[in-house]
Amino acid sequence: MIRFLALMMLMAQPLYADSVSGDADQGAMVYAQSCARCHRDVALLDLTQVTPEDLTLFLTRHRTRSDQDRADLVAYLLPAPIMPDLTE
């Protein structure tokens, strides 16, 4: 029982303690160099239901080179939505 609880606590922790900010331009280069040969044009990917956490987990399991590459790819593939200016 204790092992089960310890495992559940470990699984509840984020994958990376240090948050790495991503650069969409760098992510585009990483995608072109490493991903496009199999996944082709990024415009053909349906990422409408994908969360940044899900994509990070996928990239972790999908042989990305580093935490920074993962963050850059997430920034490129899932750009932050443009928020309207509500101050007017």
KOLKE-12911 format. One line per 8 residues: for each residue x negated, y, z negated of C-alpha. Coordinates in Angstrom, 3 decimals, padded with zeros to 6 digits. Layout:
N
X,Y,Z ~ ...
% end
This chain:
88
000.000,000.000,000.000 ~ -002.813,002.416,-000.856 ~ -004.524,001.716,002.466 ~ -001.257,002.408,004.284 ~ -000.838,005.757,002.495 ~ -004.458,006.696,003.172 ~ -004.011,005.846,006.856 ~ -000.824,007.905,007.056
-002.568,010.890,005.444 ~ -005.456,010.580,007.890 ~ -003.084,010.404,010.857 ~ -001.287,013.529,009.663 ~ -004.494,015.572,009.866 ~ -005.147,017.598,013.010 ~ -007.558,016.045,015.482 ~ -010.040,018.873,015.092
-010.577,020.895,011.970 ~ -012.236,023.744,013.846 ~ -010.000,025.484,016.307 ~ -011.773,026.058,019.603 ~ -010.329,028.794,021.775 ~ -010.021,027.962,025.428 ~ -010.992,029.922,028.508 ~ -008.598,029.377,031.423
-011.200,030.389,034.035 ~ -013.675,027.873,032.662 ~ -010.860,025.301,032.505 ~ -010.208,025.831,036.209 ~ -013.856,025.034,036.930 ~ -013.790,021.938,034.718 ~ -010.584,020.782,036.438 ~ -012.070,021.304,039.911
-015.304,019.475,039.000 ~ -013.953,016.612,036.911 ~ -010.204,016.149,037.275 ~ -009.137,017.137,040.793 ~ -010.692,014.143,042.520 ~ -008.079,011.880,040.876 ~ -005.294,014.238,039.856 ~ -005.430,016.431,042.964
-003.797,019.837,043.049 ~ -002.849,021.186,039.629 ~ 000.345,022.632,041.144 ~ 001.617,019.079,041.654 ~ 001.373,018.247,037.941 ~ 004.633,018.410,035.987 ~ 003.578,019.885,032.659 ~ 006.896,021.493,031.744
007.511,019.200,028.762 ~ 003.900,018.975,027.567 ~ 002.781,020.626,024.347 ~ -000.800,021.815,023.777 ~ -001.165,019.138,021.096 ~ -000.020,016.371,023.460 ~ -002.350,017.554,026.201 ~ -005.280,017.782,023.780
-004.624,014.217,022.618 ~ -004.387,013.012,026.236 ~ -007.648,014.744,027.120 ~ -009.340,013.294,024.038 ~ -008.462,009.812,025.257 ~ -009.261,010.671,028.873 ~ -013.034,011.063,028.682 ~ -013.389,014.823,028.539
-016.928,015.852,027.719 ~ -016.460,018.158,024.744 ~ -014.024,019.959,022.472 ~ -014.694,023.124,024.459 ~ -013.828,021.408,027.767 ~ -010.563,020.190,026.237 ~ -009.697,023.663,024.958 ~ -010.563,025.208,028.330
-008.431,022.671,030.197 ~ -005.476,023.269,027.873 ~ -005.818,027.035,028.382 ~ -005.885,026.514,032.161 ~ -003.119,023.915,032.435 ~ -000.775,025.404,029.819 ~ -001.229,029.175,029.945 ~ 000.426,031.129,027.156
003.771,032.587,028.242 ~ 003.820,036.314,028.888 ~ 005.819,037.935,026.141 ~ 007.993,040.930,027.076 ~ 007.178,044.278,025.483 ~ 010.018,044.842,022.993 ~ 008.700,048.127,021.607 ~ 010.674,050.268,024.047
% end
